Amino acid sequence: MSLRLGGFIFLLTLGFYILVFFRSKALFKRALLRGAKNLIRNSVRIFSVFVVIGILQSFLSKELVGGFLMHFSGIKGILIGALIGALMMGPVISGYPICKYILENGGAVGLVSSFLFSWVMVGLVALPLEIKTLGGRFALVRNSFAIFSAIVLGLIMEALL
């Protein structure tokens, strides 16, 4: 999220708090307490997700991931690429060197496409947090559609390139 968008969301939230403050002091107090409670509860969950991301990124080098993915091609490569991408977390820009390594060493375009797409759209590491925040049905349906879309995209890219 860009700094400008984050600032806008902060100002919008602050504006709503000010509006509620002048409308009803009791409602303002209840909203402030509920917001603080949610912040504390979610901070612990978000911190644990970042710890897992940090551990994964410190052990998984581009050569290790790329070398593993290089052994697969065709539909098997697309499926493995989508699955490994779903397990990766962090900014997608850190996946570009992995994809460059795969392509430079003769890897399949479909594999790289499904890997990057699922990295961005599927979050298996953050799934417990997503289920808790957005609900189990929503999280599972969204992630299922994202995995399916990654596979379809990989097939299309493989056919086109």
C-alpha positions, -999 to 999 in steps of 0.1 A, spaced: 0 0 0 14 34 -9 21 61 16 -5 83 0 -33 57 2 -23 48 37 -25 85 47 -59 88 31 -73 58 49 -58 71 82 -74 106 76 -107 90 66 -108 69 98 -98 99 119 -126 119 103 -152 92 112 -139 91 148 -143 129 150 -178 127 135 -188 101 160 -173 121 189 -195 151 182 -226 129 176 -224 107 207 -197 106 234 -208 72 246 -207 58 211 -173 73 206 -160 57 237 -174 23 227 -159 26 192 -125 36 206 -124 7 230 -136 -18 204 -110 -4 179 -82 -7 205 -92 -42 214 -92 -53 177 -59 -36 172 -43 -55 201 -59 -88 191 -49 -85 154 -14 -72 162 -5 -106 177 -18 -125 147 -1 -102 122 31 -104 141 30 -142 140 24 -142 102 54 -119 98 76 -142 119 66 -172 97 73 -151 66 107 -141 79 116 -177 87 106 -189 53 125 -161 35 156 -167 54 158 -204 45 145 -203 9 170 -188 -15 162 -181 -52 186 -209 -62 169 -234 -38 133 -225 -49 143 -221 -86 163 -253 -86 134 -272 -72 109 -258 -96 132 -264 -126 125 -301 -124 89 -297 -134 72 -288 -167 38 -290 -184 7 -293 -163 28 -308 -134 50 -277 -134 20 -254 -135 4 -272 -105 37 -273 -85 44 -236 -94 9 -226 -81 14 -246 -49 49 -233 -42 38 -197 -50 8 -201 -26 33 -210 2 56 -180 -5 49 -147 13 62 -113 13 64 -86 -14 61 -101 -49 91 -82 -61 112 -106 -42 98 -134 -64 111 -118 -96 147 -130 -92 134 -165 -86 114 -163 -119 143 -148 -137 165 -177 -125 139 -202 -137 135 -186 -171 172 -182 -177 178 -218 -170 151 -231 -194 121 -232 -171 86 -231 -184 67 -199 -188 35 -215 -175 53 -226 -143 66 -190 -138 32 -175 -145 13 -197 -121 40 -193 -95 39 -155 -95 1 -153 -97 -4 -176 -68 23 -158 -48 2 -126 -52 -33 -140 -49 -31 -170 -26 -19 -168 10 -17 -202 27 6 -189 54 -18 -161 62 -49 -183 58 -56 -186 96 -56 -148 99 -78 -144 68 -103 -170 82 -104 -153 116 -108 -118 100 -130 -124 70 -146 -157 78 -138 -193 68 -162 -196 39 -150 -164 23 -113 -172 28 -116 -208 15 -137 -198 -16 -114 -169 -24 -82 -190 -21 -98 -218 -41 -107 -195 -70 -72 -179 -68 -55 -213 -71 -78 -223 -100 -71 -189 -117 -33 -194 -113 -35 -228 -130 -57 -215 -158 -33 -185 -163 -3 -209 -164 -20 -230 -190 -29 -199 -211 6 -185 -208 21 -219 -217 -1 -220 -248 7 -184 -259 44 -184 -253 
